[in-house]
Each structure stands twice: as C-alpha cells, then as structure tokens.
Amino acid sequence: MQSGLDIIGDIGIINFHKYYNPIRKWLLAKKTLKGNRHLKTVVEKKGQISGELRTFKTKHLAGERRKTTTHKENNCLFYMDIEKTYFSPRLSNERKIISEEVLKLAKNNSKILVMFAGVAPYPIAIAKLLRKNKIKAKIYSNELNEKANKFAEKNVRLNKVKDYITFINGNAKNIKTKEKFDIILMQRPNAEDTFLKTALRLSKKGTTIFYHGFGTKEKVLSEIKKDAKNKVGKISIRKAGDIAPFKFRWQARFRVK
C-alpha cells in the first residue's frame, strides 16, 4: 500500500506505508520516475512535518541526487529546497482561490499582509494578479524561517514582482511595523496559537482577514470568537482541503469592526 505521491517541481516525494521494505521502495521509485517523464528525482518522505518551521527529512531513492527544484503553479515559479522550507503542492488551488478573492478586494494603495508566507507563493500569486489588473497595491510578506526567506527573495526576482513585495521577516507574534493593513492572510500552521492578537493589532476598521483553521467547523469558529471576541463581524467559512481522514482545513473570512 502506497500512502501517496506529492510532486514539487521535478521531484517526486513518496510517503510509504511503514511495512514497505527497501527493495519494494526502490522498485516503486524507479516505476514512478519512468511513469512521470518530467520527474528527475524521487525521494522518500521520512517522518512527519514537524517543528516550528514545518519541515521534514527525505531519503534519496532514484534519479538525480538533489533537494532543490523549481515548482510552477498559477503562472508563477517557486524555487526551493524541499527539506528546508514548507511548501504543499496540494494547496495550489487554494492559493488560486484566495489570490482571486484578494484581487476583488484590493485597490490602488491597499496594504496586504501575508503571514506564514514561506517561499512566497501567496505574495507572488497576488502580486502577479494585481499587476495584470493594473492595481498598484503593496504586499508585505512575513515568515519565520530564514532559509525560506532567502528563497522567497529569489522567487520575487524570478517572477519580476519586486516592486510589489516588501519583507518583514521574523516571528508572526512580533511583527514589527507601524502599518495598518487593509487585507491580512493568515495561512497559519496547525498550531495552538491562533495569532489573531497579532492580526487584530495590525488591523483597522474594515480590514478583511482570511484565517486558516483546523479540525471541525465548530472548533474553528469557536477559536476565532474566543480570541477575536466582539472585534469582528460575520464569519464566512468553507472547507479548504483535508489534513487527515475526517480532519479538515477551513478557510474563514471576516472583517474587523
């Protein structure tokens, strides 16, 4: 039983059932490489995503021995090291949906904050849409992982959106800026902290916040209401993908009063 295959750029990442032996893993890796002509490397995912930086280890199985690649989605290019940064190709459609929703809200001189930005898929996708629609807004990208920030800076240049994006890196709890934002994206990890105190501190009346929560719909609504109290208006919420059997990621959207 094969647990699943994720493809980032030209690297295939296989998450095996624990009972697979080394020979079966190698044979399946060779088959995967042969069956996907665009792949150059196949690796095994070792363990789960863990730690504050949400990274995981891999073991080489077939093809070229490297961990860096350039991933293409939504007309954007993202260069990264698959072990040193968090990036989920399964969220490609979600990034497209959110970017298009932000486009509908953004105006000239809008200020947009992207928390937990990683290698900058959201900032870059939004920037390219804004440019295409001739909207001159400013996007602020925040990420804790210093290595991810280096890749993000390279990706901003690679996608030619340097004039749209500013970096304010560091811990999301302590974002240091005097700016108040019109739109805030909280594509947060599955963590205990909601980080809503930070988002509300950086908001103003009318700010739209996009919040990622995990578990049940009721749990996500409860944690927003608990930490945001009476500072936000009506909450719209939808499923934004599975994280495990019967466990979901939820995208909530609301405005600051």
C-alpha positions in Angstrom: 0.0 0.0 0.0 1.5 3.4 -1.1 0.5 6.3 1.1 0.8 8.9 -1.5 2.9 10.9 -4.0 3.5 14.6 -3.9 5.2 16.3 -6.8 7.2 19.6 -6.2 8.8 20.8 -9.4 10.6 17.8 -10.9 11.0 16.0 -7.5 8.5 13.2 -6.5 8.1 12.7 -2.8 6.6 9.3 -1.7 5.2 8.7 1.7 5.3 4.9 2.1 3.3 2.6 4.3 5.5 1.6 7.2 5.7 -2.1 6.1 7.4 -1.4 2.7 10.9 -2.9 2.6 13.9 -1.2 0.9 13.7 -3.2 -2.3 9.9 -2.5 -2.8 10.6 1.2 -2.2 13.4 1.3 -4.7 11.3 -0.6 -7.3 8.3 1.7 -6.9 10.6 4.8 -7.0 12.0 3.6 -10.4 8.5 2.9 -11.7 7.4 6.4 -10.5 10.4 8.0 -12.3 9.6 6.1 -15.5 5.9 6.9 -15.4 6.4 10.6 -14.9 8.7 11.8 -17.6 9.1 15.3 -16.1 10.4 13.9 -12.8 14.2 13.9 -12.3 14.3 12.8 -8.7 12.3 10.5 -6.4 12.7 10.6 -2.6 11.1 9.0 0.4 9.5 11.2 3.0 10.9 10.3 6.3 8.6 11.0 9.2 6.0 13.8 9.5 6.2 17.5 9.1 7.4 18.8 12.5 8.9 21.7 14.4 8.2 25.4 14.3 9.4 25.6 10.7 7.2 22.7 9.5 9.9 20.8 7.7 10.6 17.1 7.1 13.5 14.9 6.1 13.9 12.8 2.9 15.9 9.8 1.6 17.0 9.6 -2.0 15.6 6.7 -3.9 16.1 7.3 -7.6 17.2 9.8 -10.2 19.4 12.9 -9.6 20.7 13.4 -6.0 19.4 16.9 -5.1 16.7 18.5 -3.0 16.3 21.8 -4.8 13.8 22.4 -7.6 11.6 25.0 -9.3 7.9 24.4 -9.0 5.4 26.0 -11.4 1.8 26.8 -10.5 -0.8 29.5 -11.3 1.6 31.1 -13.8 4.3 31.5 -11.0 7.7 29.9 -10.4 8.9 28.9 -6.9 12.5 27.8 -6.3 13.1 26.0 -3.0 14.8 23.2 -1.1 12.1 20.6 -0.2 13.7 19.8 3.2 14.4 23.4 4.3 11.1 25.0 3.6 7.4 24.2 4.0 5.5 24.0 0.7 2.5 21.9 -0.1 1.6 21.4 -3.8 -1.8 20.2 -2.7 -2.7 23.8 -1.8 -2.3 25.1 -5.4 -6.0 25.6 -6.0 -6.5 27.1 -2.6 -3.8 29.7 -3.3 -5.5 30.4 -6.6 -8.9 30.9 -4.9 -7.6 33.2 -2.2 -5.5 35.3 -4.6 -8.6 35.9 -6.7 -10.6 36.9 -3.7 -7.9 39.3 -2.6 -7.9 40.8 -6.1 -11.6 41.6 -5.8 -10.9 43.5 -2.5 -7.7 45.3 -3.4 -7.5 48.8 -4.6 -4.6 51.2 -5.5 -2.5 51.8 -2.4 -4.1 48.8 -0.5 -1.8 47.3 2.1 -1.8 43.5 2.2 -0.1 41.4 4.9 0.7 37.7 4.3 1.6 35.9 7.5 3.4 32.5 7.4 4.4 33.3 3.8 7.1 30.6 3.3 8.8 30.8 -0.1 6.2 33.5 -1.0 3.6 31.6 -3.1 0.7 33.8 -1.9 2.5 37.2 -2.1 3.8 36.4 -5.6 0.5 35.0 -7.0 -1.3 38.0 -5.6 1.3 40.4 -7.0 1.0 39.0 -10.5 -2.8 39.3 -10.5 -2.6 42.8 -9.2 -0.1 43.8 -11.9 -2.2 42.1 -14.6 -5.2 44.1 -13.5 -3.2 47.4 -13.1 -3.7 47.7 -9.4 -0.8 49.2 -7.5 -1.0 47.8 -4.0 1.7 46.9 -1.5 2.2 43.3 -0.2 4.1 42.6 3.0 5.5 39.1 3.3 6.2 37.7 6.8 8.0 34.4 7.5 10.0 33.0 10.5 12.2 30.5 8.5 15.3 32.4 7.4 16.1 29.9 4.7 12.6 30.2 3.3 13.0 34.0 3.3 16.1 33.6 1.1 14.2 31.5 -1.4 11.3 34.0 -1.2 13.6 36.9 -2.1 14.9 34.9 -5.1 11.4 34.0 -6.2 10.2 37.6 -6.1 13.1 38.4 -8.5 12.4 35.3 -10.6 8.7 36.4 -11.0 9.6 40.1 -11.6 7.3 41.5 -8.8 10.0 43.1 -6.6 8.2 46.5 -6.8 5.1 44.9 -5.2 6.5 43.0 -2.2 8.3 44.1 1.0 9.7 41.6 3.5 9.1 42.0 7.3 10.5 38.7 8.4 10.5 37.1 11.9 8.1 35.6 14.4 4.5 36.3 13.5 3.7 37.1 17.1 6.1 40.1 17.0 5.7 41.6 13.5 7.4 45.0 13.8 5.7 47.6 11.6 3.7 50.7 12.1 1.5 49.8 9.1 -2.2 49.0 9.5 -3.4 46.6 6.8 -6.5 46.5 4.6 -6.2 42.7 4.0 -4.5 40.1 6.1 -3.9 36.5 5.1 -3.3 34.0 7.9 -2.5 30.8 6.2 -1.3 29.6 9.5 0.1 26.1 10.5 -1.9 23.7 12.6 -0.8 25.3 15.9 -2.4 26.0 19.2 -1.8 29.8 18.8 -4.4 31.4 16.6 -2.1 34.5 16.1 -5.3 36.6 15.9 -4.0 39.0 18.5 -1.2 40.0 16.1 -3.6 40.2 13.1 -6.0 42.5 15.1 -3.2 44.7 16.3 -2.2 45.3 12.7 -5.8 45.8 11.5 -8.1 48.8 11.3 -11.9 49.2 10.9 -12.9 47.4 7.7 -9.8 45.1 7.4 -10.6 41.8 5.8 -8.9 38.8 7.4 -8.5 35.3 5.8 -7.9 32.8 8.5 -6.9 29.1 8.2 -8.2 26.8 11.0 -8.1 23.0 11.5 -10.4 20.3 12.9 -14.1 20.8 12.9 -16.0 23.8 11.6 -17.3 24.4 15.1 -13.8 24.3 16.6 -12.5 26.9 14.1 -15.5 29.2 14.7 -15.1 28.9 18.5 -11.4 29.8 18.4 -12.0 32.8 16.3 -14.8 34.1 18.5 -12.7 33.4 21.7 -9.6 35.3 20.5 -11.3 38.0 18.4 -14.1 38.5 20.9 -16.5 41.1 19.6 -13.9 42.8 17.3 -15.0 41.1 14.1 -18.2 40.9 12.1 -20.0 38.0 10.4 -17.7 35.0 9.7 -18.0 33.1 6.4 -16.3 29.7 6.4 -15.6 26.9 3.9 -13.6 23.7 3.7 -10.2 24.2 2.2 -8.9 20.6 2.0 -8.2 17.5 4.1 -5.3 17.2 6.5 -6.2 13.6 7.6 -9.1 11.2 7.4 -12.2 13.1 8.7 -10.0 16.1 9.6 -10.2 19.3 7.6 -8.6 22.6 6.9 -11.1 25.5 7.0 -10.8 29.0 5.4 -12.7 31.6 7.4 -13.2 35.2 6.2 -14.3 38.1 8.3 -14.0 41.9 8.7 -12.8 43.9 11.6 -15.4 46.2 13.2 
